[in-house]
Amino acid sequence: MVDPTHPSWKVPSKLRSNARALRRDSTDAERILWSELRDHRLIGVRRQVPIESYVADFICHAAKLVVEIDGGQHFSDQAERADATRSAVIEAKGFMVLRFTNHDVMTNRAGVLETIAAAVAERAPTPTLPRKRGRGQEK
């Protein structure tokens, strides 16, 4: 049985090393957002995760959600085309891609977190706990 929270695609060692380096050398906006996401314990959010030939800034496998934080280098025409290609590849794997700018994270952290939480709540399967027999019944 395939566990959707722990996909098993093969990741080339160079891409895995790149992901580790990106985790170690995160931008200020990524560090701030990671601190918030980790503190709020959104289900299974991980950072700098390889997916296809890219490294997603943040990913929630259960919700099939990728969150990208874009710095100034993402706003040229060429970079926007590359980001569109990147998003299309990731979306083809069944993920939804949310993009925010560094400025969004730095100036509207609550709004960014609210948007992410809403997307996770909408897309993540909610676990159903088994009911216990006899609970709540009078004797």
Phi and psi in radians as a Rosetta constraint file:
Dihedral C 1 N 2 CA 2 C 2 CIRCULARHARMONIC -1.541 0.35
Dihedral N 2 CA 2 C 2 N 3 CIRCULARHARMONIC 2.272 0.35
Dihedral C 2 N 3 CA 3 C 3 CIRCULARHARMONIC -1.651 0.35
Dihedral N 3 CA 3 C 3 N 4 CIRCULARHARMONIC 1.956 0.35
Dihedral C 3 N 4 CA 4 C 4 CIRCULARHARMONIC -1.139 0.35
Dihedral N 4 CA 4 C 4 N 5 CIRCULARHARMONIC -0.319 0.35
Dihedral C 4 N 5 CA 5 C 5 CIRCULARHARMONIC -1.478 0.35
Dihedral N 5 CA 5 C 5 N 6 CIRCULARHARMONIC -0.197 0.35
Dihedral C 5 N 6 CA 6 C 6 CIRCULARHARMONIC -2.407 0.35
Dihedral N 6 CA 6 C 6 N 7 CIRCULARHARMONIC 1.333 0.35
Dihedral C 6 N 7 CA 7 C 7 CIRCULARHARMONIC -1.110 0.35
Dihedral N 7 CA 7 C 7 N 8 CIRCULARHARMONIC 2.751 0.35
Dihedral C 7 N 8 CA 8 C 8 CIRCULARHARMONIC -2.089 0.35
Dihedral N 8 CA 8 C 8 N 9 CIRCULARHARMONIC 0.708 0.35
Dihedral C 8 N 9 CA 9 C 9 CIRCULARHARMONIC -1.391 0.35
Dihedral N 9 CA 9 C 9 N 10 CIRCULARHARMONIC 2.662 0.35
Dihedral C 9 N 10 CA 10 C 10 CIRCULARHARMONIC -1.357 0.35
Dihedral N 10 CA 10 C 10 N 11 CIRCULARHARMONIC 2.379 0.35
Dihedral C 10 N 11 CA 11 C 11 CIRCULARHARMONIC -2.108 0.35
Dihedral N 11 CA 11 C 11 N 12 CIRCULARHARMONIC 2.129 0.35
Dihedral C 11 N 12 CA 12 C 12 CIRCULARHARMONIC -1.041 0.35
Dihedral N 12 CA 12 C 12 N 13 CIRCULARHARMONIC 2.552 0.35
Dihedral C 12 N 13 CA 13 C 13 CIRCULARHARMONIC -1.057 0.35
Dihedral N 13 CA 13 C 13 N 14 CIRCULARHARMONIC -0.597 0.35
Dihedral C 13 N 14 CA 14 C 14 CIRCULARHARMONIC -1.132 0.35
Dihedral N 14 CA 14 C 14 N 15 CIRCULARHARMONIC -0.710 0.35
Dihedral C 14 N 15 CA 15 C 15 CIRCULARHARMONIC -1.194 0.35
Dihedral N 15 CA 15 C 15 N 16 CIRCULARHARMONIC -0.676 0.35
Dihedral C 15 N 16 CA 16 C 16 CIRCULARHARMONIC -1.093 0.35
Dihedral N 16 CA 16 C 16 N 17 CIRCULARHARMONIC -0.742 0.35
Dihedral C 16 N 17 CA 17 C 17 CIRCULARHARMONIC -1.119 0.35
Dihedral N 17 CA 17 C 17 N 18 CIRCULARHARMONIC -0.699 0.35
Dihedral C 17 N 18 CA 18 C 18 CIRCULARHARMONIC -1.088 0.35
Dihedral N 18 CA 18 C 18 N 19 CIRCULARHARMONIC -0.728 0.35
Dihedral C 18 N 19 CA 19 C 19 CIRCULARHARMONIC -1.085 0.35
Dihedral N 19 CA 19 C 19 N 20 CIRCULARHARMONIC -0.742 0.35
Dihedral C 19 N 20 CA 20 C 20 CIRCULARHARMONIC -1.085 0.35
Dihedral N 20 CA 20 C 20 N 21 CIRCULARHARMONIC -0.734 0.35
Dihedral C 20 N 21 CA 21 C 21 CIRCULARHARMONIC -1.129 0.35
Dihedral N 21 CA 21 C 21 N 22 CIRCULARHARMONIC -0.696 0.35
Dihedral C 21 N 22 CA 22 C 22 CIRCULARHARMONIC -1.159 0.35
Dihedral N 22 CA 22 C 22 N 23 CIRCULARHARMONIC -0.612 0.35
Dihedral C 22 N 23 CA 23 C 23 CIRCULARHARMONIC -1.132 0.35
Dihedral N 23 CA 23 C 23 N 24 CIRCULARHARMONIC -0.728 0.35
Dihedral C 23 N 24 CA 24 C 24 CIRCULARHARMONIC -1.218 0.35
Dihedral N 24 CA 24 C 24 N 25 CIRCULARHARMONIC -0.633 0.35
Dihedral C 24 N 25 CA 25 C 25 CIRCULARHARMONIC -1.924 0.35
Dihedral N 25 CA 25 C 25 N 26 CIRCULARHARMONIC 0.742 0.35
Dihedral C 25 N 26 CA 26 C 26 CIRCULARHARMONIC -1.079 0.35
Dihedral N 26 CA 26 C 26 N 27 CIRCULARHARMONIC 2.650 0.35
Dihedral C 26 N 27 CA 27 C 27 CIRCULARHARMONIC -1.307 0.35
Dihedral N 27 CA 27 C 27 N 28 CIRCULARHARMONIC 2.908 0.35
Dihedral C 27 N 28 CA 28 C 28 CIRCULARHARMONIC -1.022 0.35
Dihedral N 28 CA 28 C 28 N 29 CIRCULARHARMONIC -0.768 0.35
Dihedral C 28 N 29 CA 29 C 29 CIRCULARHARMONIC -1.099 0.35
Dihedral N 29 CA 29 C 29 N 30 CIRCULARHARMONIC -0.726 0.35
Dihedral C 29 N 30 CA 30 C 30 CIRCULARHARMONIC -1.131 0.35
Dihedral N 30 CA 30 C 30 N 31 CIRCULARHARMONIC -0.717 0.35
Dihedral C 30 N 31 CA 31 C 31 CIRCULARHARMONIC -1.096 0.35
Dihedral N 31 CA 31 C 31 N 32 CIRCULARHARMONIC -0.761 0.35
Dihedral C 31 N 32 CA 32 C 32 CIRCULARHARMONIC -1.101 0.35
Dihedral N 32 CA 32 C 32 N 33 CIRCULARHARMONIC -0.836 0.35
Dihedral C 32 N 33 CA 33 C 33 CIRCULARHARMONIC -1.147 0.35
Dihedral N 33 CA 33 C 33 N 34 CIRCULARHARMONIC -0.709 0.35
Dihedral C 33 N 34 CA 34 C 34 CIRCULARHARMONIC -1.074 0.35
Dihedral N 34 CA 34 C 34 N 35 CIRCULARHARMONIC -0.733 0.35
Dihedral C 34 N 35 CA 35 C 35 CIRCULARHARMONIC -1.026 0.35
Dihedral N 35 CA 35 C 35 N 36 CIRCULARHARMONIC -0.763 0.35
Dihedral C 35 N 36 CA 36 C 36 CIRCULARHARMONIC -1.181 0.35
Dihedral N 36 CA 36 C 36 N 37 CIRCULARHARMONIC -0.812 0.35
Dihedral C 36 N 37 CA 37 C 37 CIRCULARHARMONIC -1.105 0.35
Dihedral N 37 CA 37 C 37 N 38 CIRCULARHARMONIC -0.740 0.35
Dihedral C 37 N 38 CA 38 C 38 CIRCULARHARMONIC -1.155 0.35
Dihedral N 38 CA 38 C 38 N 39 CIRCULARHARMONIC -0.735 0.35
Dihedral C 38 N 39 CA 39 C 39 CIRCULARHARMONIC -1.136 0.35
Dihedral N 39 CA 39 C 39 N 40 CIRCULARHARMONIC -0.591 0.35
Dihedral C 39 N 40 CA 40 C 40 CIRCULARHARMONIC -1.538 0.35
Dihedral N 40 CA 40 C 40 N 41 CIRCULARHARMONIC -0.085 0.35
Dihedral C 40 N 41 CA 41 C 41 CIRCULARHARMONIC 0.927 0.35
Dihedral N 41 CA 41 C 41 N 42 CIRCULARHARMONIC 0.758 0.35
Dihedral C 41 N 42 CA 42 C 42 CIRCULARHARMONIC -1.053 0.35
Dihedral N 42 CA 42 C 42 N 43 CIRCULARHARMONIC 2.392 0.35
Dihedral C 42 N 43 CA 43 C 43 CIRCULARHARMONIC -0.871 0.35
Dihedral N 43 CA 43 C 43 N 44 CIRCULARHARMONIC 1.912 0.35
Dihedral C 43 N 44 CA 44 C 44 CIRCULARHARMONIC 1.084 0.35
Dihedral N 44 CA 44 C 44 N 45 CIRCULARHARMONIC 0.521 0.35
Dihedral C 44 N 45 CA 45 C 45 CIRCULARHARMONIC -1.316 0.35
Dihedral N 45 CA 45 C 45 N 46 CIRCULARHARMONIC 2.250 0.35
Dihedral C 45 N 46 CA 46 C 46 CIRCULARHARMONIC -2.135 0.35
Dihedral N 46 CA 46 C 46 N 47 CIRCULARHARMONIC 2.816 0.35
Dihedral C 46 N 47 CA 47 C 47 CIRCULARHARMONIC -2.048 0.35
Dihedral N 47 CA 47 C 47 N 48 CIRCULARHARMONIC 2.658 0.35
Dihedral C 47 N 48 CA 48 C 48 CIRCULARHARMONIC 0.839 0.35
Dihedral N 48 CA 48 C 48 N 49 CIRCULARHARMONIC 1.159 0.35
Dihedral C 48 N 49 CA 49 C 49 CIRCULARHARMONIC -1.932 0.35
Dihedral N 49 CA 49 C 49 N 50 CIRCULARHARMONIC 2.226 0.35
Dihedral C 49 N 50 CA 50 C 50 CIRCULARHARMONIC -1.140 0.35
Dihedral N 50 CA 50 C 50 N 51 CIRCULARHARMONIC 2.374 0.35
Dihedral C 50 N 51 CA 51 C 51 CIRCULARHARMONIC -2.542 0.35
Dihedral N 51 CA 51 C 51 N 52 CIRCULARHARMONIC 2.097 0.35
Dihedral C 51 N 52 CA 52 C 52 CIRCULARHARMONIC 0.984 0.35
Dihedral N 52 CA 52 C 52 N 53 CIRCULARHARMONIC -2.238 0.35
Dihedral C 52 N 53 CA 53 C 53 CIRCULARHARMONIC -1.758 0.35
Dihedral N 53 CA 53 C 53 N 54 CIRCULARHARMONIC 0.293 0.35
Dihedral C 53 N 54 CA 54 C 54 CIRCULARHARMONIC -2.062 0.35
Dihedral N 54 CA 54 C 54 N 55 CIRCULARHARMONIC 2.937 0.35
Dihedral C 54 N 55 CA 55 C 55 CIRCULARHARMONIC -2.100 0.35
Dihedral N 55 CA 55 C 55 N 56 CIRCULARHARMONIC 1.979 0.35
Dihedral C 55 N 56 CA 56 C 56 CIRCULARHARMONIC -1.345 0.35
Dihedral N 56 CA 56 C 56 N 57 CIRCULARHARMONIC 2.422 0.35
Dihedral C 56 N 57 CA 57 C 57 CIRCULARHARMONIC -1.072 0.35
Dihedral N 57 CA 57 C 57 N 58 CIRCULARHARMONIC -0.893 0.35
Dihedral C 57 N 58 CA 58 C 58 CIRCULARHARMONIC -2.436 0.35
Dihedral N 58 CA 58 C 58 N 59 CIRCULARHARMONIC 2.527 0.35
Dihedral C 58 N 59 CA 59 C 59 CIRCULARHARMONIC -2.520 0.35
Dihedral N 59 CA 59 C 59 N 60 CIRCULARHARMONIC 2.456 0.35
Dihedral C 59 N 60 CA 60 C 60 CIRCULARHARMONIC -2.153 0.35
Dihedral N 60 CA 60 C 60 N 61 CIRCULARHARMONIC 1.810 0.35
Dihedral C 60 N 61 CA 61 C 61 CIRCULARHARMONIC -1.122 0.35
Dihedral N 61 CA 61 C 61 N 62 CIRCULARHARMONIC -0.676 0.35
Dihedral C 61 N 62 CA 62 C 62 CIRCULARHARMONIC -1.069 0.35
Dihedral N 62 CA 62 C 62 N 63 CIRCULARHARMONIC -0.646 0.35
Dihedral C 62 N 63 CA 63 C 63 CIRCULARHARMONIC -1.659 0.35
Dihedral N 63 CA 63 C 63 N 64 CIRCULARHARMONIC -0.051 0.35
Dihedral C 63 N 64 CA 64 C 64 CIRCULARHARMONIC 0.908 0.35
Dihedral N 64 CA 64 C 64 N 65 CIRCULARHARMONIC 0.912 0.35
Dihedral C 64 N 65 CA 65 C 65 CIRCULARHARMONIC -2.206 0.35
Dihedral N 65 CA 65 C 65 N 66 CIRCULARHARMONIC 2.325 0.35
Dihedral C 65 N 66 CA 66 C 66 CIRCULARHARMONIC -2.070 0.35
Dihedral N 66 CA 66 C 66 N 67 CIRCULARHARMONIC 2.335 0.35
Dihedral C 66 N 67 CA 67 C 67 CIRCULARHARMONIC -2.029 0.35
Dihedral N 67 CA 67 C 67 N 68 CIRCULARHARMONIC 2.175 0.35
Dihedral C 67 N 68 CA 68 C 68 CIRCULARHARMONIC -1.964 0.35
Dihedral N 68 CA 68 C 68 N 69 CIRCULARHARMONIC 2.363 0.35
Dihedral C 68 N 69 CA 69 C 69 CIRCULARHARMONIC -1.932 0.35
Dihedral N 69 CA 69 C 69 N 70 CIRCULARHARMONIC 2.022 0.35
Dihedral C 69 N 70 CA 70 C 70 CIRCULARHARMONIC -1.806 0.35
Dihedral N 70 CA 70 C 70 N 71 CIRCULARHARMONIC 2.213 0.35
Dihedral C 70 N 71 CA 71 C 71 CIRCULARHARMONIC -1.525 0.35
Dihedral N 71 CA 71 C 71 N 72 CIRCULARHARMONIC -3.087 0.35
Dihedral C 71 N 72 CA 72 C 72 CIRCULARHARMONIC -1.003 0.35
Dihedral N 72 CA 72 C 72 N 73 CIRCULARHARMONIC -0.507 0.35
Dihedral C 72 N 73 CA 73 C 73 CIRCULARHARMONIC -1.173 0.35
Dihedral N 73 CA 73 C 73 N 74 CIRCULARHARMONIC -0.183 0.35
Dihedral C 73 N 74 CA 74 C 74 CIRCULARHARMONIC -1.539 0.35
Dihedral N 74 CA 74 C 74 N 75 CIRCULARHARMONIC 0.006 0.35
Dihedral C 74 N 75 CA 75 C 75 CIRCULARHARMONIC -1.806 0.35
Dihedral N 75 CA 75 C 75 N 76 CIRCULARHARMONIC 0.119 0.35
Dihedral C 75 N 76 CA 76 C 76 CIRCULARHARMONIC -1.419 0.35
Dihedral N 76 CA 76 C 76 N 77 CIRCULARHARMONIC 2.819 0.35
Dihedral C 76 N 77 CA 77 C 77 CIRCULARHARMONIC -1.021 0.35
Dihedral N 77 CA 77 C 77 N 78 CIRCULARHARMONIC -0.759 0.35
Dihedral C 77 N 78 CA 78 C 78 CIRCULARHARMONIC -1.117 0.35
Dihedral N 78 CA 78 C 78 N 79 CIRCULARHARMONIC -0.755 0.35
Dihedral C 78 N 79 CA 79 C 79 CIRCULARHARMONIC -1.173 0.35
Dihedral N 79 CA 79 C 79 N 80 CIRCULARHARMONIC -0.648 0.35
Dihedral C 79 N 80 CA 80 C 80 CIRCULARHARMONIC -1.137 0.35
Dihedral N 80 CA 80 C 80 N 81 CIRCULARHARMONIC -0.659 0.35
Dihedral C 80 N 81 CA 81 C 81 CIRCULARHARMONIC -1.144 0.35
Dihedral N 81 CA 81 C 81 N 82 CIRCULARHARMONIC -0.748 0.35
Dihedral C 81 N 82 CA 82 C 82 CIRCULARHARMONIC -1.103 0.35
Dihedral N 82 CA 82 C 82 N 83 CIRCULARHARMONIC -0.709 0.35
Dihedral C 82 N 83 CA 83 C 83 CIRCULARHARMONIC -1.134 0.35
Dihedral N 83 CA 83 C 83 N 84 CIRCULARHARMONIC -0.664 0.35
Dihedral C 83 N 84 CA 84 C 84 CIRCULARHARMONIC -1.121 0.35
Dihedral N 84 CA 84 C 84 N 85 CIRCULARHARMONIC -0.712 0.35
Dihedral C 84 N 85 CA 85 C 85 CIRCULARHARMONIC -1.122 0.35
Dihedral N 85 CA 85 C 85 N 86 CIRCULARHARMONIC -0.796 0.35
Dihedral C 85 N 86 CA 86 C 86 CIRCULARHARMONIC -1.013 0.35
Dihedral N 86 CA 86 C 86 N 87 CIRCULARHARMONIC -0.821 0.35
Dihedral C 86 N 87 CA 87 C 87 CIRCULARHARMONIC -1.087 0.35
Dihedral N 87 CA 87 C 87 N 88 CIRCULARHARMONIC -0.718 0.35
Dihedral C 87 N 88 CA 88 C 88 CIRCULARHARMONIC -1.091 0.35
Dihedral N 88 CA 88 C 88 N 89 CIRCULARHARMONIC -0.711 0.35
Dihedral C 88 N 89 CA 89 C 89 CIRCULARHARMONIC -1.135 0.35
Dihedral N 89 CA 89 C 89 N 90 CIRCULARHARMONIC -0.771 0.35
Dihedral C 89 N 90 CA 90 C 90 CIRCULARHARMONIC -1.185 0.35
Dihedral N 90 CA 90 C 90 N 91 CIRCULARHARMONIC -0.729 0.35
Dihedral C 90 N 91 CA 91 C 91 CIRCULARHARMONIC -1.143 0.35
Dihedral N 91 CA 91 C 91 N 92 CIRCULARHARMONIC -0.544 0.35
Dihedral C 91 N 92 CA 92 C 92 CIRCULARHARMONIC -1.114 0.35
Dihedral N 92 CA 92 C 92 N 93 CIRCULARHARMONIC -0.373 0.35
Dihedral C 92 N 93 CA 93 C 93 CIRCULARHARMONIC -1.481 0.35
Dihedral N 93 CA 93 C 93 N 94 CIRCULARHARMONIC 0.036 0.35
Dihedral C 93 N 94 CA 94 C 94 CIRCULARHARMONIC 1.664 0.35
Dihedral N 94 CA 94 C 94 N 95 CIRCULARHARMONIC 0.117 0.35
Dihedral C 94 N 95 CA 95 C 95 CIRCULARHARMONIC -1.604 0.35
Dihedral N 95 CA 95 C 95 N 96 CIRCULARHARMONIC 2.646 0.35
Dihedral C 95 N 96 CA 96 C 96 CIRCULARHARMONIC -1.700 0.35
Dihedral N 96 CA 96 C 96 N 97 CIRCULARHARMONIC 2.391 0.35
Dihedral C 96 N 97 CA 97 C 97 CIRCULARHARMONIC -1.922 0.35
Dihedral N 97 CA 97 C 97 N 98 CIRCULARHARMONIC 2.144 0.35
Dihedral C 97 N 98 CA 98 C 98 CIRCULARHARMONIC -1.845 0.35
Dihedral N 98 CA 98 C 98 N 99 CIRCULARHARMONIC 2.317 0.35
Dihedral C 98 N 99 CA 99 C 99 CIRCULARHARMONIC -2.069 0.35
Dihedral N 99 CA 99 C 99 N 100 CIRCULARHARMONIC 2.351 0.35
Dihedral C 99 N 100 CA 100 C 100 CIRCULARHARMONIC -2.296 0.35
Dihedral N 100 CA 100 C 100 N 101 CIRCULARHARMONIC 2.721 0.35
Dihedral C 100 N 101 CA 101 C 101 CIRCULARHARMONIC -1.605 0.35
Dihedral N 101 CA 101 C 101 N 102 CIRCULARHARMONIC 2.816 0.35
Dihedral C 101 N 102 CA 102 C 102 CIRCULARHARMONIC -0.954 0.35
Dihedral N 102 CA 102 C 102 N 103 CIRCULARHARMONIC -0.709 0.35
Dihedral C 102 N 103 CA 103 C 103 CIRCULARHARMONIC -1.060 0.35
Dihedral N 103 CA 103 C 103 N 104 CIRCULARHARMONIC -0.730 0.35
Dihedral C 103 N 104 CA 104 C 104 CIRCULARHARMONIC -0.985 0.35
Dihedral N 104 CA 104 C 104 N 105 CIRCULARHARMONIC -0.831 0.35
Dihedral C 104 N 105 CA 105 C 105 CIRCULARHARMONIC -1.138 0.35
Dihedral N 105 CA 105 C 105 N 106 CIRCULARHARMONIC -0.714 0.35
Dihedral C 105 N 106 CA 106 C 106 CIRCULARHARMONIC -1.293 0.35
Dihedral N 106 CA 106 C 106 N 107 CIRCULARHARMONIC -0.567 0.35
Dihedral C 106 N 107 CA 107 C 107 CIRCULARHARMONIC -1.881 0.35
Dihedral N 107 CA 107 C 107 N 108 CIRCULARHARMONIC -0.311 0.35
Dihedral C 107 N 108 CA 108 C 108 CIRCULARHARMONIC -2.436 0.35
Dihedral N 108 CA 108 C 108 N 109 CIRCULARHARMONIC 0.895 0.35
Dihedral C 108 N 109 CA 109 C 109 CIRCULARHARMONIC -0.961 0.35
Dihedral N 109 CA 109 C 109 N 110 CIRCULARHARMONIC -0.794 0.35
Dihedral C 109 N 110 CA 110 C 110 CIRCULARHARMONIC -1.061 0.35
Dihedral N 110 CA 110 C 110 N 111 CIRCULARHARMONIC -0.733 0.35
Dihedral C 110 N 111 CA 111 C 111 CIRCULARHARMONIC -1.140 0.35
Dihedral N 111 CA 111 C 111 N 112 CIRCULARHARMONIC -0.705 0.35
Dihedral C 111 N 112 CA 112 C 112 CIRCULARHARMONIC -1.093 0.35
Dihedral N 112 CA 112 C 112 N 113 CIRCULARHARMONIC -0.830 0.35
Dihedral C 112 N 113 CA 113 C 113 CIRCULARHARMONIC -1.112 0.35
Dihedral N 113 CA 113 C 113 N 114 CIRCULARHARMONIC -0.681 0.35
Dihedral C 113 N 114 CA 114 C 114 CIRCULARHARMONIC -1.096 0.35
Dihedral N 114 CA 114 C 114 N 115 CIRCULARHARMONIC -0.748 0.35
Dihedral C 114 N 115 CA 115 C 115 CIRCULARHARMONIC -1.104 0.35
Dihedral N 115 CA 115 C 115 N 116 CIRCULARHARMONIC -0.762 0.35
Dihedral C 115 N 116 CA 116 C 116 CIRCULARHARMONIC -1.132 0.35
Dihedral N 116 CA 116 C 116 N 117 CIRCULARHARMONIC -0.822 0.35
Dihedral C 116 N 117 CA 117 C 117 CIRCULARHARMONIC -1.056 0.35
Dihedral N 117 CA 117 C 117 N 118 CIRCULARHARMONIC -0.698 0.35
Dihedral C 117 N 118 CA 118 C 118 CIRCULARHARMONIC -1.129 0.35
Dihedral N 118 CA 118 C 118 N 119 CIRCULARHARMONIC -0.725 0.35
Dihedral C 118 N 119 CA 119 C 119 CIRCULARHARMONIC -1.143 0.35
Dihedral N 119 CA 119 C 119 N 120 CIRCULARHARMONIC -0.729 0.35
Dihedral C 119 N 120 CA 120 C 120 CIRCULARHARMONIC -1.101 0.35
Dihedral N 120 CA 120 C 120 N 121 CIRCULARHARMONIC -0.799 0.35
Dihedral C 120 N 121 CA 121 C 121 CIRCULARHARMONIC -1.080 0.35
Dihedral N 121 CA 121 C 121 N 122 CIRCULARHARMONIC -0.646 0.35
Dihedral C 121 N 122 CA 122 C 122 CIRCULARHARMONIC -1.279 0.35
Dihedral N 122 CA 122 C 122 N 123 CIRCULARHARMONIC -0.627 0.35
Dihedral C 122 N 123 CA 123 C 123 CIRCULARHARMONIC -1.749 0.35
Dihedral N 123 CA 123 C 123 N 124 CIRCULARHARMONIC -0.414 0.35
Dihedral C 123 N 124 CA 124 C 124 CIRCULARHARMONIC -1.417 0.35
Dihedral N 124 CA 124 C 124 N 125 CIRCULARHARMONIC 2.405 0.35
Dihedral C 124 N 125 CA 125 C 125 CIRCULARHARMONIC -1.198 0.35
Dihedral N 125 CA 125 C 125 N 126 CIRCULARHARMONIC 2.382 0.35
Dihedral C 125 N 126 CA 126 C 126 CIRCULARHARMONIC -1.602 0.35
Dihedral N 126 CA 126 C 126 N 127 CIRCULARHARMONIC 2.193 0.35
Dihedral C 126 N 127 CA 127 C 127 CIRCULARHARMONIC -1.216 0.35
Dihedral N 127 CA 127 C 127 N 128 CIRCULARHARMONIC 2.480 0.35
Dihedral C 127 N 128 CA 128 C 128 CIRCULARHARMONIC -1.848 0.35
Dihedral N 128 CA 128 C 128 N 129 CIRCULARHARMONIC 2.224 0.35
Dihedral C 128 N 129 CA 129 C 129 CIRCULARHARMONIC -1.523 0.35
Dihedral N 129 CA 129 C 129 N 130 CIRCULARHARMONIC 2.482 0.35
Dihedral C 129 N 130 CA 130 C 130 CIRCULARHARMONIC -1.170 0.35
Dihedral N 130 CA 130 C 130 N 131 CIRCULARHARMONIC 2.496 0.35
Dihedral C 130 N 131 CA 131 C 131 CIRCULARHARMONIC -1.409 0.35
Dihedral N 131 CA 131 C 131 N 132 CIRCULARHARMONIC 2.489 0.35
Dihedral C 131 N 132 CA 132 C 132 CIRCULARHARMONIC -1.576 0.35
Dihedral N 132 CA 132 C 132 N 133 CIRCULARHARMONIC 2.351 0.35
Dihedral C 132 N 133 CA 133 C 133 CIRCULARHARMONIC -1.214 0.35
Dihedral N 133 CA 133 C 133 N 134 CIRCULARHARMONIC 2.470 0.35
Dihedral C 133 N 134 CA 134 C 134 CIRCULARHARMONIC 1.423 0.35
Dihedral N 134 CA 134 C 134 N 135 CIRCULARHARMONIC -0.131 0.35
Dihedral C 134 N 135 CA 135 C 135 CIRCULARHARMONIC -1.250 0.35
Dihedral N 135 CA 135 C 135 N 136 CIRCULARHARMONIC 2.295 0.35
Dihedral C 135 N 136 CA 136 C 136 CIRCULARHARMONIC 1.445 0.35
Dihedral N 136 CA 136 C 136 N 137 CIRCULARHARMONIC -0.006 0.35
Dihedral C 136 N 137 CA 137 C 137 CIRCULARHARMONIC -1.631 0.35
Dihedral N 137 CA 137 C 137 N 138 CIRCULARHARMONIC 2.462 0.35
Dihedral C 137 N 138 CA 138 C 138 CIRCULARHARMONIC -1.369 0.35
Dihedral N 138 CA 138 C 138 N 139 CIRCULARHARMONIC 2.600 0.35
